[in-house]
Amino acid sequence: MTNDVIITGAGPNGLMLACELALAGVRPVVLDRLAERSAEQKANGLVGQVIRLLDHRGLYQRLSGAPGAPDPVPRFVFGAFPLDLRQLDGNPLHALPVPQHRIEAALEERARELGVTVRRGFEVTGLTQDDTGVTVDVDGPSGAEQLRARYLVGADGGRSTVRKLAGIGFPGVTSPDPVARIAHVLPPAELRVLDTGEVLLPGCPTPFLPYTHTRTDHGVFLLAPMGPELVMMATLEWSGPPVDESVPPTVDELRASVRRVTGADLALAPASTPGAHTPRRQVGHNTRLAERYREGRVLLVGDAAHVHAATGGPGLNLGLQDAANLGWKLAAELQGWAPPGLLDSYHRERYPIGERVFMHSQAQMALMSPGPAVTALRALFGELLSHQDNLGRIAALMAGSDVRYDTDCPHPLAGGFVPDLPLTTAAGPTRLAEAARSGRALLLDLSEGPTQLAELAAGWKDRVDVLAAGCPQPPAGALLLRPDGYVAWAAAPGEADPDGLLHALRAWFGEPASARL
């Protein structure tokens, strides 16, 4: 039996891809080597454009527990610089503090609702591919077996077995520093919360801003209240004592690190609330990027394609949007309507975004490292951040809202993620994000009068939905949206541009159905 797609790895990126494929009418099989979902504490939340993508899928509401659209965050951090985003006109940065195990649970729940099969306890040990598919060797609960798929996607993390078996190189840099320590603990009694919201530690003259990396002469400190009985604390050290990696990290080890970094001796105790609160330690960091995201019928998403420092939380923003970019293109290839080169555009579009995260994650680590030269650099960088244009560029960098894919359309919205617009349709008021819940391409007609747009797009009705809607102060007269939320084509109000629309429909969604009969 040949599956359409096998995805290895039931983490957030693999599950997101499974959901995207299922929305497009493809039923993937997800394999994971673990017998049950991991309770290990990994990412602490979501940052950036991915939150708007999850809003397009109705998943933001599941994760946040709040109805309606996500709001941008008033503050964030870059390289231990606090960013006050309230002064920006059009703040692009969103964040949602939710632990990774909850993200995985919500995505798996959605995948199963869409009919996706998740098989646990299956470890990939080998693969061969030919012109029609990939044969995958696995060790499962019943022993060794072989599975067959038309495509195989590795979403199996930074040590990806699929990437290695496919012969895809993983160049980059490895640094022995810093040593990162993190744990969820009970709120120490010695903490004093000031009226400003800052936290004063005993023996420290300067207060610390919660949720913000703070650079000291000896490292970096982070404190993030997660509830009345739960505080996350973390440190980074470049020149601490030697670490015996064979010994598991403890809360006492974190306490000693906090003392070295801040000078404060806090009585730390493990958190008593439910959850995965095991202390973690990471020695050094890898920054690596796969040479290519596709090798024949094998593709990579998420950490299998890129690893980097976690500063600023770019990992899931990058990986989940990899999945959204790949999902509809792979479905188009499987269903036979993909225009030439569409699947190859996955690497072409996402690899430069990986390079960009590669760049800014290393830049942030450099800005946080100790030494007088870095202190001087930070003084200059801080001056630059005092200018709104520079602050806006950093916010867009961290959000990923500066991403622009190549299109042939000159409209300023083309190539970027579509703004969330208030719409009035025949069914009543809605938001663009709610209109995009099907995961299909969407031609949005915002013209006030009758147009030929629906007629022009009729040949693509099996792939592209058409919606006529009113919009106050529309940014365009019409928008053609890809399933991943990016604008493939747009026309100014009053400019029909039928040739441009037909060109974009063919370029992104293939020939009309009648031409394929």
C-alpha positions, -999 to +999 in steps of 0.1 A: +000+000+000+014+034-010+006+064+012+005+099-004+028+113+022+047+100+052+057+126+078+083+116+103+080+135+136+048+143+155+061+176+169+045+210+161+060+212+126+051+177+115+015+180+129+010+214+113+021+200+079-003+171+084-032+195+091-023+216+060-022+185+038-055+172+052-072+206+046-060+203+009-076+168+006-044+147+012-043+122+040-008+119+053+005+093+079+026+108+107+052+085+123+069+093+156+096+073+174+081+081+209+054+058+222+035+088+235+036+125+233+065+141+251+058+161+283+093+177+281+093+214+284+107+229+252+094+261+236+076+284+260+054+301+234+049+314+199+063+346+185+057+364+152+037+361+120+029+324+128+002+336+153-016+353+124-013+321+104-028+302+133-056+327+134-063+319+097-068+283+108-088+289+139-060+275+160-051+307+177-084+307+195-078+271+207-044+280+221-052+313+236-087+305+249-098+339+237-121+347+208-113+372+181-081+385+166-047+384+183-033+417+195+003+427+191+025+428+222+035+461+237+070+450+245+096+425+234+133+419+234+162+416+210+197+406+221+188+416+257+176+450+245+140+458+258+119+469+228+090+493+236+067+486+207+039+509+218+055+538+200+053+521+166+028+529+141+014+495+131+032+472+156+037+439+136+048+417+165+025+391+182+034+367+210+015+339+228+029+324+259+018+287+257+041+257+264+050+235+235+033+204+249+000+223+247+008+234+211+014+198+202-017+186+219-039+212+200-023+204+167-027+166+172-063+171+181-069+191+150-050+166+128-071+137+141-103+158+135-091+161+099-086+123+095-049+122+099-033+090+112-006+094+139+014+062+145+037+063+176+066+040+184+079+040+148+116+049+142+129+054+107+161+033+100+165+036+062+150+049+030+153+045-008+136+065-034+128+061-071+108+080-097+074+071-082+080+072-044+100+065-013+103+032+006+109+038+043+124+012+066+110+015+102+113-003+135+079-003+151+060-020+180+058-052+159+094-051+147+109-041+114+087-033+084+087-012+052+063+016+043+058+032+009+048+068+001+048+091-029+067+117-008+085+116+026+088+147+048+114+148+076+100+168+105+122+148+129+143+176+145+178+189+144+194+154+145+170+144+116+175+108+105+156+116+073+180+144+064+210+122+070+196+093+050+187+116+021+223+128+020+215+165+026+244+184+042+239+205+073+266+231+074+269+259+100+287+268+131+290+252+166+299+272+196+309+257+230+294+288+247+272+299+263+258+274+289+221+279+292+201+268+323+164+270+327+138+258+353+103+265+364+103+272+402+082+285+430+083+323+432+111+331+457+100+350+488+130+374+483+116+389+451+101+424+453+077+435+426+079+473+421+050+495+411+066+497+377+062+459+373+099+454+375+114+429+399+141+437+425+164+409+436+182+410+470+216+426+467+210+440+431+206+478+428+191+476+394+156+460+390+149+434+362+121+437+337+101+404+336+100+384+303+131+403+292+167+390+288+190+413+309+227+414+303+250+417+333+288+417+335+287+380+340+260+367+317+223+370+310+193+366+333+156+360+325+127+359+349+092+352+336+062+348+360+039+321+345+013+322+373+008+329+410+028+297+419+051+295+389+082+314+377+105+305+349+141+315+355+170+312+330+206+321+328+233+323+301+270+321+310+300+323+288+327+318+315+311+297+343+326+266+359+331+234+339+300+214+333+297+177+337+271+169+310+266+133+324+250+148+355+214+159+351+207+196+358+192+206+391+174+236+406+205+240+429+227+243+398+204+271+384+205+288+418+243+289+417+242+302+382+217+330+391+241+340+419+271+342+396+251+362+369+232+386+391+248+385+425+215+375+442+213+343+463+177+331+459+161+302+477+148+282+447+124+253+449+109+232+422+074+242+410+046+223+426+020+231+399+011+204+373+033+204+342+068+196+328+091+215+351+123+195+349+154+217+349+172+219+315+207+227+305+222+233+271+260+236+266+269+258+236+247+262+205+244+251+169+235+273+141+230+252+110+210+253+078+203+223+054+220+227+020+186+221+004+151+215+016+143+189-011+161+159-024+139+142-050+108+130-032+122+137+003+116+171+019+125+188+052+106+211+075+113+228+108+144+219+129+152+191+104+161+220+080+175+246+104+187+249+140+197+281+158+198+298+192+164+301+208+168+338+217+137+357+207+117+325+201+120+323+163+119+285+160+082+278+157+076+310+137+100+296+111+091+259+113+053+262+113+054+286+083+077+261+065+048+236+070+022+260+057+043+269+027+050+233+018+015+218+025-005+233-003+023+230-028+028+193-020-009+187-022-010+205-056+018+182-069-001+151-056-034+162-071-019+169-105-026+207-109+007+222-097+023+245-123+059+237-132+084+244-104+058+250-077+072+223-054+107+236-059+096+270-049+094+257-013+132+257-010+135+289-030+111+308-007+119+293+027+157+289+025+164+326+025+141+330+056+162+303+073+193+323+064+177+354+079+170+337+112+205+322+111+218+358+109+198+375+136+200+346+161+238+348+159+237+386+161+217+384+193+241+360+209+270+383+200+251+413+215+246+394+248+281+381+253+304+397+279+333+421+274+340+458+271+339+457+233+304+443+233+294+469+259+305+496+235+287+480+207+255+478+228+258+515+236+258+523+198+230+497+191+209+512+219+212+546+202+201+532+169+170+516+186+159+549+199+149+558+164+114+545+154+125+534+119+152+511+133+129+499+161+103+490+135+128+471+114+139+450+143+102+443+152+095+433+117+126+411+116+115+393+148+079+390+136+089+378+101+065+404+087+093+417+065+091+385+044+083+392+007+081+363-018+088+371-054+058+378-076+053+395-109+028+419-093+039+455-086+012+461-059+029+468-025+009+440-008+020+414-033+044+388-018+036+397+018+013+382+044-022+396+039-034+421+066-064+411+086-093+431+072-128+437+085-152+424+059-189+426+052-202+397+032-236+384+021-236+362+052-228+391+076-197+408+091-165+388+094-127+391+093-104+380+065-087+355+089-121+339+095-128+338+057-095+319+052-104+290+076-108+264+048-071+266+039-079+271+002-067+299-021-090+329-020-098+356-045-112+385-025-132+410-045-133+443-025-148+464-054-180+483-046-197+474-079-200+444-102-168+429-116-157+401-139-134+386-112-156+355-104-160+349-141-123+351-148-115+327-120-143+302-128-118+277-144-100+274-110-131+270-088-118+235-077-088+253-062-097+289-056-126+303-037-141+337-046-156+360-021-171+395-027-170+417+004-172+452+015-143+467+035-138+501+050-107+518+035-097+487+014-060+484+007-067+470-027-096+465-051-090+427-052-065+403-036-055+367-047-043+349-016-023+317-015-035+291+011-006+301+034-019+336+036+005+353+013-007+377-014-001+363-049-017+392-068-034+425-059-050+453-079-056+489-068-092+500-063-107+507-097-080+488-116-094+454-128-061+441-143-077+409-158-044+399-175-025+402-142-051+381-124-051+353-151-013+353-151-012+349-113-038+322-113-018+302-138+016+309-121+004+297-087-025+274-093-018+258-127-040+256-158-078+260-155-097+227-150-110+227-186-075+228-200-065+197-180-094+175-193 
